[in-house]
Amino acid sequence: MKEYSITVVETNNPTILKFETNHFITTGTNYEFKNIDDAKNSPLAQQLFYLPFIKTVYISGNFIGLERFDIVEWNDVKDEVAQQLVEYLNAGEPIILETEKTEKVAVTVYAEVTPNPSTMKFVASRKIVPATFEFKNIDEAKDSELAKALFQLPFVKQVFFDQNYVSITKFDVAEWDDITMELRELVRDFIADGKDVVSLDIKPQEQADTPQKTEEPKVVLDDTSLEIIDILEEYVKPAVASDGGNILFKSYEKETKTVNVILQGACSGCPSSTFTLKNGIETMLKNMMGDRINEVVALNG
């Protein structure tokens, strides 16, 4: 069974906090409950209304939004609320008692070129996955019905999901002019049907050496590795994501001062991205970290 964690996120409204989950808890529909009677179809919202300071409960995608009354400050209760949510979700209790869906989910999807001529980015008007996922063949895609559907097409080589888009890499046998419309409609119709893009039980594909793994001995990263990860997250990942790709920290070799990174999505196998990213990242890390960095090695995911 999947394990939930909660991240507390502030909003522009000081009375409302978002409690983001690492897995989707609903798909296709947003819910707003003003009181416990209003929440008759949500056991989770009903439980939250037993807290005397809860005014409104919002449930959507991968977060629970809570509006408080003025009798308390969030700083005094947010940790307790987050812990209660984690315990509820990890107990496998129901969130929404779903009724049969008859309406389509409102979504638009548009195609966007990437620096990789073999990869096209299909961007949705809503969030479709809570984390990044890459599938290189249909066997790897066992936990993604959308990826499996895409691999049924003979020209689909790789599939990469991130937030609100899917990057599709094709074989050279097909031209984008001939297949873009078919792919766009397949992705749009799948999302519009309210289906889960990835299984709710799938584990996010995280960095190769992150210490969050629980099934294997924890890897303790040194300070230099942690600093490299912070730089990649803040300065590199947003630019790479805009091109339909992703970059993961793999390792830092102290003896040779070598940084190993993995390229995913549109960046993987791109004729120009390996050179461009390697040298761009290498220059940035050398400028920011001095003689601790000698070389960056970029590997295709």
VOZA-851336 format. One record per residue (C-alpha): residue in one letter; x, y, z. Coordinates in steps of 0.05 Angstrom, whole numbers. Layout:
# VOZA-851336
+---------+--------+--------+--------+
! residuo !      X !      Y !      Z !
+---------+--------+--------+--------+
!       A !      X !      Y !      Z !
...
+---------+--------+--------+--------+
//
This chain:
# VOZA-851336
+---------+--------+--------+--------+
! residuo !      X !      Y !      Z !
+---------+--------+--------+--------+
!       M !      0 !      0 !      0 !
!       K !     26 !     69 !    -17 !
!       E !     52 !    113 !     39 !
!       Y !     28 !    185 !     44 !
!       S !     66 !    246 !     67 !
!       I !     42 !    317 !     75 !
!       T !     75 !    384 !     57 !
!       V !     44 !    446 !     87 !
!       V !     40 !    504 !     37 !
!       E !     19 !    575 !     53 !
!       T !    -30 !    613 !      8 !
!       N !    -43 !    686 !     -6 !
!       N !   -101 !    681 !     44 !
!       P !    -73 !    676 !    115 !
!       T !   -134 !    637 !    138 !
!       I !   -124 !    582 !     86 !
!       L !    -69 !    530 !     85 !
!       K !    -56 !    476 !     33 !
!       F !    -36 !    407 !     57 !
!       E !     -4 !    376 !     -5 !
!       T !      1 !    301 !    -11 !
!       N !     54 !    261 !    -49 !
!       H !     -1 !    220 !    -84 !
!       F !    -66 !    241 !   -117 !
!       I !   -126 !    233 !    -71 !
!       T !   -180 !    252 !   -122 !
!       T !   -182 !    255 !   -198 !
!       G !   -223 !    299 !   -244 !
!       T !   -266 !    335 !   -192 !
!       N !   -255 !    390 !   -141 !
!       Y !   -294 !    390 !    -76 !
!       E !   -313 !    446 !    -28 !
!       F !   -349 !    433 !     38 !
!       K !   -376 !    489 !     82 !
!       N !   -399 !    446 !    141 !
!       I !   -406 !    375 !    165 !
!       D !   -474 !    365 !    133 !
!       D !   -447 !    390 !     67 !
!       A !   -392 !    337 !     73 !
!       K !   -438 !    276 !     75 !
!       N !   -401 !    245 !     17 !
!       S !   -332 !    257 !     46 !
!       P !   -312 !    219 !    109 !
!       L !   -246 !    257 !    110 !
!       A !   -280 !    325 !    109 !
!       Q !   -329 !    303 !    162 !
!       Q !   -272 !    284 !    208 !
!       L !   -238 !    351 !    196 !
!       F !   -301 !    388 !    216 !
!       Y !   -296 !    358 !    285 !
!       L !   -238 !    406 !    294 !
!       P !   -274 !    469 !    321 !
!       F !   -231 !    518 !    282 !
!       I !   -244 !    489 !    212 !
!       K !   -289 !    534 !    171 !
!       T !   -283 !    505 !    100 !
!       V !   -252 !    442 !     70 !
!       Y !   -226 !    439 !     -2 !
!       I !   -204 !    373 !    -33 !
!       S !   -173 !    371 !   -102 !
!       G !   -121 !    329 !   -138 !
!       N !    -62 !    322 !    -91 !
!       F !    -80 !    372 !    -36 !
!       I !   -129 !    387 !     20 !
!       G !   -142 !    461 !     31 !
!       L !   -168 !    483 !     99 !
!       E !   -197 !    551 !    118 !
!       R !   -197 !    567 !    193 !
!       F !   -239 !    610 !    238 !
!       D !   -202 !    666 !    274 !
!       I !   -203 !    630 !    342 !
!       V !   -134 !    600 !    327 !
!       E !    -71 !    615 !    287 !
!       W !    -46 !    563 !    237 !
!       N !     23 !    563 !    269 !
!       D !     -8 !    534 !    332 !
!       V !    -46 !    477 !    299 !
!       K !    -18 !    462 !    229 !
!       D !     30 !    408 !    252 !
!       E !    -25 !    372 !    290 !
!       V !    -71 !    376 !    230 !
!       A !    -18 !    351 !    182 !
!       Q !     -4 !    292 !    228 !
!       Q !    -78 !    276 !    232 !
!       L !    -83 !    277 !    156 !
!       V !    -23 !    232 !    147 !
!       E !    -51 !    181 !    197 !
!       Y !   -120 !    182 !    163 !
!       L !    -92 !    173 !     92 !
!       N !    -43 !    119 !    112 !
!       A !    -99 !     81 !    147 !
!       G !   -132 !     73 !     79 !
!       E !   -195 !    109 !    100 !
!       P !   -241 !    136 !     45 !
!       I !   -233 !    208 !     22 !
!       I !   -292 !    217 !    -24 !
!       L !   -350 !    169 !    -33 !
!       E !   -350 !    176 !   -109 !
!       T !   -414 !    173 !   -148 !
!       E !   -415 !    146 !   -218 !
!       K !   -382 !    196 !   -265 !
!       T !   -423 !    215 !   -325 !
!       E !   -391 !    281 !   -346 !
!       K !   -325 !    290 !   -381 !
!       V !   -269 !    327 !   -346 !
!       A !   -257 !    395 !   -377 !
!       V !   -187 !    394 !   -405 !
!       T !   -148 !    420 !   -464 !
!       V !    -83 !    392 !   -491 !
!       Y !    -35 !    426 !   -539 !
!       A !     28 !    401 !   -573 !
!       E !     94 !    438 !   -563 !
!       V !    160 !    425 !   -597 !
!       T !    223 !    412 !   -556 !
!       P !    297 !    419 !   -572 !
!       N !    298 !    345 !   -585 !
!       P !    270 !    333 !   -656 !
!       S !    249 !    263 !   -635 !
!       T !    207 !    287 !   -576 !
!       M !    142 !    326 !   -573 !
!       K !    112 !    355 !   -509 !
!       F !     36 !    350 !   -499 !
!       V !     14 !    401 !   -447 !
!       A !    -52 !    394 !   -409 !
!       S !    -92 !    450 !   -377 !
!       R !    -92 !    413 !   -311 !
!       K !    -43 !    374 !   -268 !
!       I !    -40 !    301 !   -289 !
!       V !     14 !    270 !   -244 !
!       P !     42 !    287 !   -175 !
!       A !    114 !    273 !   -194 !
!       T !    159 !    254 !   -253 !
!       F !    154 !    185 !   -286 !
!       E !    192 !    157 !   -345 !
!       F !    176 !     94 !   -384 !
!       K !    221 !     66 !   -438 !
!       N !    177 !      8 !   -460 !
!       I !    109 !    -23 !   -447 !
!       D !    136 !    -70 !   -394 !
!       E !    159 !    -11 !   -352 !
!       A !     91 !     21 !   -361 !
!       K !     51 !    -31 !   -322 !
!       D !     30 !     23 !   -272 !
!       S !      7 !     74 !   -324 !
!       E !    -54 !     60 !   -367 !
!       L !    -40 !    122 !   -410 !
!       A !     32 !    102 !   -423 !
!       K !      9 !     31 !   -441 !
!       A !    -41 !     61 !   -490 !
!       L !     13 !    103 !   -521 !
!       F !     60 !     44 !   -528 !
!       Q !      6 !      8 !   -568 !
!       L !     23 !     57 !   -624 !
!       P !     83 !     28 !   -662 !
!       F !    119 !     95 !   -669 !
!       V !    121 !    111 !   -594 !
!       K !    191 !     99 !   -565 !
!       Q !    190 !    131 !   -496 !
!       V !    140 !    166 !   -450 !
!       F !    155 !    217 !   -396 !
!       F !    104 !    249 !   -348 !
!       D !    115 !    312 !   -306 !
!       Q !     63 !    355 !   -272 !
!       N !     17 !    377 !   -329 !
!       Y !     49 !    347 !   -391 !
!       V !     73 !    284 !   -425 !
!       S !    135 !    283 !   -469 !
!       I !    132 !    230 !   -523 !
!       T !    194 !    206 !   -560 !
!       K !    181 !    173 !   -628 !
!       F !    219 !    125 !   -672 !
!       D !    245 !    155 !   -737 !
!       V !    195 !    114 !   -777 !
!       A !    142 !    167 !   -767 !
!       E !    139 !    243 !   -778 !
!       W !    107 !    290 !   -728 !
!       D !     62 !    321 !   -780 !
!       D !     29 !    253 !   -789 !
!       I !     21 !    232 !   -716 !
!       T !     15 !    295 !   -672 !
!       M !    -60 !    301 !   -678 !
!       E !    -71 !    227 !   -662 !
!       L !    -27 !    232 !   -600 !
!       R !    -58 !    297 !   -576 !
!       E !   -128 !    268 !   -581 !
!       L !   -108 !    204 !   -546 !
!       V !    -78 !    242 !   -487 !
!       R !   -136 !    291 !   -484 !
!       D !   -191 !    237 !   -486 !
!       F !   -156 !    196 !   -433 !
!       I !   -152 !    254 !   -385 !
!       A !   -223 !    277 !   -402 !
!       D !   -250 !    208 !   -382 !
!       G !   -225 !    221 !   -311 !
!       K !   -176 !    163 !   -312 !
!       D !   -113 !    160 !   -270 !
!       V !    -52 !    174 !   -313 !
!       V !    -10 !    132 !   -266 !
!       S !    -32 !     82 !   -214 !
!       L !    -46 !    110 !   -145 !
!       D !      2 !     57 !   -118 !
!       I !     62 !     76 !   -161 !
!       K !    123 !    104 !   -127 !
!       P !    153 !    169 !   -154 !
!       Q !    218 !    160 !   -192 !
!       E !    266 !    199 !   -148 !
!       Q !    339 !    215 !   -152 !
!       A !    384 !    155 !   -153 !
!       D !    418 !    171 !    -88 !
!       T !    366 !    209 !    -48 !
!       P !    361 !    189 !     26 !
!       Q !    285 !    182 !     24 !
!       K !    284 !    109 !      4 !
!       T !    257 !     65 !     58 !
!       E !    263 !     -5 !     29 !
!       E !    339 !     -2 !     23 !
!       P !    393 !     24 !     70 !
!       K !    391 !     99 !     71 !
!       V !    445 !    135 !     31 !
!       V !    475 !    192 !     70 !
!       L !    494 !    248 !     23 !
!       D !    553 !    293 !     38 !
!       D !    547 !    368 !     41 !
!       T !    574 !    378 !    -29 !
!       S !    523 !    330 !    -59 !
!       L !    466 !    365 !    -22 !
!       E !    491 !    432 !    -47 !
!       I !    493 !    406 !   -119 !
!       I !    421 !    380 !   -112 !
!       D !    397 !    448 !    -87 !
!       I !    430 !    483 !   -146 !
!       L !    400 !    434 !   -196 !
!       E !    331 !    441 !   -165 !
!       E !    332 !    517 !   -163 !
!       Y !    369 !    537 !   -227 !
!       V !    368 !    478 !   -275 !
!       K !    304 !    437 !   -268 !
!       P !    255 !    494 !   -284 !
!       A !    290 !    508 !   -350 !
!       V !    296 !    435 !   -368 !
!       A !    222 !    423 !   -351 !
!       S !    201 !    479 !   -398 !
!       D !    233 !    439 !   -454 !
!       G !    197 !    375 !   -435 !
!       G !    254 !    342 !   -398 !
!       N !    282 !    329 !   -329 !
!       I !    350 !    323 !   -296 !
!       L !    366 !    279 !   -236 !
!       F !    427 !    280 !   -191 !
!       K !    461 !    212 !   -191 !
!       S !    525 !    219 !   -153 !
!       Y !    586 !    261 !   -135 !
!       E !    655 !    230 !   -137 !
!       K !    697 !    268 !    -87 !
!       E !    764 !    239 !   -111 !
!       T !    755 !    262 !   -183 !
!       K !    707 !    319 !   -167 !
!       T !    659 !    291 !   -219 !
!       V !    584 !    303 !   -217 !
!       N !    540 !    250 !   -251 !
!       V !    470 !    270 !   -273 !
!       I !    415 !    233 !   -310 !
!       L !    375 !    264 !   -367 !
!       Q !    302 !    245 !   -377 !
!       G !    245 !    261 !   -424 !
!       A !    261 !    307 !   -482 !
!       C !    332 !    314 !   -457 !
!       S !    347 !    240 !   -462 !
!       G !    380 !    223 !   -528 !
!       C !    374 !    294 !   -554 !
!       P !    431 !    308 !   -604 !
!       S !    446 !    376 !   -572 !
!       S !    422 !    372 !   -500 !
!       T !    477 !    327 !   -473 !
!       F !    531 !    375 !   -495 !
!       T !    492 !    438 !   -479 !
!       L !    468 !    415 !   -410 !
!       K !    535 !    384 !   -391 !
!       N !    573 !    447 !   -407 !
!       G !    519 !    494 !   -380 !
!       I !    513 !    456 !   -315 !
!       E !    588 !    446 !   -310 !
!       T !    601 !    521 !   -318 !
!       M !    547 !    539 !   -268 !
!       L !    572 !    490 !   -215 !
!       K !    644 !    511 !   -224 !
!       N !    624 !    584 !   -216 !
!       M !    582 !    571 !   -155 !
!       M !    623 !    516 !   -121 !
!       G !    695 !    532 !   -143 !
!       D !    748 !    478 !   -145 !
!       R !    702 !    425 !   -115 !
!       I !    676 !    412 !   -186 !
!       N !    720 !    387 !   -242 !
!       E !    671 !    354 !   -291 !
!       V !    597 !    339 !   -302 !
!       V !    579 !    274 !   -336 !
!       A !    509 !    272 !   -366 !
!       L !    478 !    203 !   -376 !
!       N !    415 !    189 !   -416 !
!       G !    359 !    161 !   -373 !
+---------+--------+--------+--------+
//
